[in-house]
Amino acid sequence: MRGRWGLTFILLLAPLVAQSGCDEATQPAYVQVATLRGSAYERGFQHGERFAGRIRSLYTTLLTQSLMPYLNRERPDVASVLLRYQSAAEGVPDSYFQQWRDDCLATCERNCTELCGFSYLLMRDSAEHLKRYIPQPYLDEMQGIADGADLPFEKILILNTFFDTLLSFRSITYYIRQSQSPILVGAVFPSAAADGVDNDGDGQADEPGEGVFQPFEPSPYAALVEVPPDAPIHLHLHDIKLGIGTDKGDTPGVDPATVRIRHNDVQYQYPRDAGIITILPSPQDPQSLEVSFLPPGGFREAAVEAIVVQAGDFNRIVNPPPMRARFMRDERVVFSTRGYGQPRQAIPNQGLADGQTQPPSIAFASRGPATTNGEPLLAHHFALLDSNTTHKHTVLFVHVPDQGIPHAVLGYSGLVWGMSGMNAEGLAWTFNTSDTLDNPMVEAFIRELFDARLVGSGVPIGILGRDLLGRLGTVAQAVDTLRRVKPTFGWNVLVADASGDMAAVELDGNLEERPEGGAFVIRPEDRDGGEDGPFLGGLDQNGLHIASHYLKNLDDLTTRVLVFDLQPQRYWSSFYYRSVRARAVLGAGLRARHGTLDADTAIDLLRTPELVDQRDSMMAAVFTPRSLRIRYAMGQVPATDGAFLDFSLADALAPPEAE
C-alpha cells in the first residue's frame, strides 16, 4: 500500500470548509495548513521559509518571555540539592553554572539575560543530550527549518526539545517542593470500626483497622462506602525538615492557621471555623498535626461526599519572592454515606467542580456498537501551556516524504512534531503527559546524586509520534515499537487504526528495570482486578478513554535516594486528582452517548465544560481512520470554543485529475 505514495503525487491545498453542526466554518486567523514534500531537509526548508516570522514569534513569546523566566525562578530550589547549579551568591563561585554564566557574559553581545541564564543552559544542555536519540531524518528536517527561517540550528533544536525537558525538570522541582511541604499521612473514619457494615469492600465488617488509612493512599475510587454520616473524619498531617533543601533551617510542623477543608462546595478554614475543624496538636511530635472535621449537621445521608484538604508549614520562603509558606497539594478524600448502596469501584474519586481547577488533557477511542456506523474514531483535547501565545502559531502539517507513509500532524510553527496525527494508512496517534519521577533526569540524580546534571534522554515524544506515523500502519506495529522505545518522560499514548484496533500505552523510564519494561499496554478487553472486575481502560470492549494519570502503571517509581522517598505519581503529582476527575466526567459522557458516537457527537463531548481548560487548552481533534478525515479545532483559547474544521487527508493526497 505504501508504494503508491510517491513524488508523482501533486499535493492539493484545497480551501478548508467545515461543517460544525449546521454552521459553515471558516479558517481561524491563527490556523494554517501546510503541505510539505520531498526529503526531510527539503520539507524542513519549506517549513522554515514559509513560517520564519511565526517561528521567531513562538520562540520569543513562549520560551524567552514565558518559560525561561519561570525556569530561572526555579534555580534556587534545584541548587539547594544539585551542587553544580549553585551560584556565586550562594558561595560557590566555581560551580558549573557560575563558570558557564561568567564565560557567557564575558562574550555575549546581546540578549544576554536570555542566553546567559540558568534556563537557557538547562534547555541547551538537555537538547544536545536528546539530539543523540533523535533519528537523523528529523535532525535533517530541523536543519532545513533553521536554514529556511535563517535561524541558528541550536534554537530550532531547543524549540523541538523544550517540551520534554520542561516536563522532566518540572517533575523534579515540584517533587523537591512537595517533599518539604506538609503531607496527609493518615485518615481515620472512627465510626467505621463498629457500624456493622463492610465499609472497605473486603467481605468483612468491623474487622481490626477498618476505616483506618495509615498511611494514606490516594485512590481513583472512594476510600470507604456506607459510612455513618454523623461522625467526624480524623486527618493526620505531617511536615518535616530535610537535611538538604531550602527550608532545612526552618521550624518543622504544620501551621494550624493554614488548614483549609472544602466539603463538597463549601470552604472551611481554621481558626475561623473552629469546632467544625478541630485541631489536636501532638506535643510528642511537633512535626505532626491531628485534624478532626465534621460539617454542620453532619454529612448527608445516602450520598457521595468529598473533602479537599490543604495546609501549609511554618516556613517563610523569601527566594524567589514573595515571602510564603510551603503548601501541600490539595488532597481529596471521597466516600459514600449509609444507604448509598454502591461498591467502592463504582464511585470515582471525582469531587465537585470548584471553578478554579482546570482539567488536563483527555483522549478516547471508540468502535463497533459504541459508534453510529461501527467505524472507529479517536478524539483528543490537549491542554497544558498555551501561555496566551501557542494558539497563535498553530499549523496542520501534511508530510509527503520521499520515503515512508504520508501523514498529517496538528502542531506549531517551528516544530517538526505535533500533539496528534494520522497517516495515509489510517493509523491515528495522540499522547497526554503523565507526571512521573521514573524519568531520565531523575535517573541521573540517582546515579550521580548532588553532582547530577539536568539533561533529558530518550526519543522526544512528538518525534516518536511522527516516526510511528511515517513508518507504520497498524496499532499492533505501533505497540511493538512503543514497548522497545526509551521515553523522555511519562506519557499516556492512545492509538487506533482503520481496522478498529486500539490500545493505550503508559510509558515511563523503567529505572527499576522491571521485567515488563517501561510500557504498560491497555487493551479494551483488559479488566481491573481479574476477570470479574470492571474494564480497566474503558466502559466495555469497544473503547478506551484516558487522561493524564496512570491506570495500570500504579507503582511507576518507589525507591529512596538519600533523604528523598521517591514515590508513584498519585502521591505527589499536581495533575493526579484533576486527571481522575476529568476521566470520570469523560466516562460519564461516553456512557450517555454510547451507540450514537460519530464525529459530531465526539466534538460535543470534547466541548463538555468540565473537560475544557479555559486557560491552557491548545488543540482538539477527532480522527476517523477509515475515511482519513480529521475534524480539528485550534487557533483560539479554549480550542473547543471555535469551529471544528474538516480536513480530508485522502483528498489532499489524491493525484490530480487528467486534463
Number of C-alpha atoms within 10 A of each C-alpha: 8 14 8 9 19 17 13 9 15 14 19 13 13 11 10 14 14 19 15 18 13 7 9 11 17 15 19 16 11 14 17 19 18 17 18 21 23 16 18 24 21 20 25 30 24 22 29 28 17 16 22 20 13 18 24 18 19 23 19 15 15 19 20 19 14 16 17 23 17 13 20 16 15 19 19 19 21 22 18 19 19 20 18 21 24 23 20 12 8 10 9 16 14 14 16 16 22 21 15 16 18 14 11 15 15 11 9 13 9 9 9 14 14 17 19 20 20 23 23 20 17 24 27 22 17 23 26 17 16 22 20 13 16 17 13 12 14 19 21 18 23 29 24 25 34 25 21 21 24 14 16 12 16 15 18 27 24 24 23 21 26 21 16 26 26 18 19 25 25 15 22 20 18 16 22 18 17 19 21 24 26 28 28 25 16 17 23 20 21 18 18 25 20 13 15 12 20 21 29 20 13 9 9 13 17 17 16 10 13 22 24 17 17 14 11 18 14 19 17 23 18 25 25 24 30 25 28 23 20 16 16 21 18 21 22 20 24 22 27 21 20 16 11 14 19 22 23 15 12 15 16 22 23 28 18 21 15 16 21 20 22 18 21 16 13 10 13 18 18 17 16 10 13 12 14 20 23 18 20 14 16 11 9 7 10 15 20 24 22 18 19 17 21 18 21 9 9 14 21 15 17 18 18 23 22 21 21 19 22 20 27 24 28 22 24 14 15 11 14 13 8 9 10 15 18 20 21 23 22 19 19 21 24 23 22 28 21 18 13 14 13 13 17 21 16 11 19 20 26 24 23 15 14 11 8 8 13 22 27 28 32 27 28 28 29 31 25 17 17 24 22 17 13 17 20 29 30 30 28 29 31 25 26 16 17 18 16 15 20 26 25 23 21 28 23 21 23 25 25 28 20 16 16 17 24 24 24 28 26 24 24 24 30 30 24 24 24 23 24 30 26 33 28 24 22 26 31 34 27 29 28 27 25 25 28 30 27 28 29 23 25 26 20 18 18 16 12 12 16 17 15 19 20 25 22 33 26 21 22 25 26 22 20 20 25 24 20 23 28 23 17 19 23 22 25 16 13 22 21 11 15 22 17 11 17 23 25 27 30 29 22 27 26 29 27 31 26 21 15 22 20 29 23 28 25 29 30 28 27 20 19 14 9 9 7 9 17 26 26 19 20 21 19 22 17 18 18 14 10 10 10 8 11 17 21 20 25 25 19 17 18 22 28 28 25 30 31 28 30 26 18 15 18 11 13 27 21 14 12 11 11 10 10 14 12 20 19 20 27 22 19 24 21 19 22 24 25 22 25 27 23 24 28 19 18 23 19 13 16 24 14 12 18 16 17 17 26 23 23 16 16 25 25 16 19 24 18 13 11 18 23 25 23 19 16 24 29 31 27 27 30 29 29 26 25 17 16 20 20 27 22 25 28 32 24 24 24 22 27 27 15 19 23 27 21 19 22 15 21 14 15 17 21 13 14 13 5 4 3
